[in-house]
Every structure is written in structure tokens, then in C-alpha cells.
């Protein structure tokens, strides 16, 4: 391979979106770190992770915190997880 380094594109690596709420929360160092970033209590964060869903009142803080970390979770992503959980419960 004889490519000149200038010809290789240096596009930034965009991390994949998490596949679940549990995977999202696991992007933080700990549940306590997630709770602090989102502005909820530790027990609320632990229950979110255990249940695999985030109550809508926490969504604005989760979206903002995930953007700060470069995760990029959106309201649409959260709504999709909520809809999937409702489908499983039915």
C-alpha cells in the first residue's frame, strides 16, 4: 500500500448509539456518575438501569448529558426505547 498520508481522510470516529437504556447508562463510569450528570438520585438512576427505561421527565437532562459526553442520544432515541418497552409489556 503506497498511499500518501495526506490522501488518507482523517474523519472523526463517531461512536455508535447505545442499543438499550442499560447500555446508555453504562457509558458513564458508574450509576452515581450518571445520576449526577442527569440530576436525579442514585436510586432513581439504578431503577432506570434495572428497568431499561427512563421516565420522560428525565429525558431533557439525559439528552443534554449524553450530548456533553458525545453519545448523541436524542428524544427520538428515548421515545423509541419507551415504545419498545410498551410493546414488550403488552
Secondary structure by P-SEA (a helix, b strand, c coil): ccccccccccccccccccccaaaaaaccccaaaaaaaacccaaaaaaaaaaccccccaaaaaaaaaaaacccccaaaaaaaaaaaaaaac
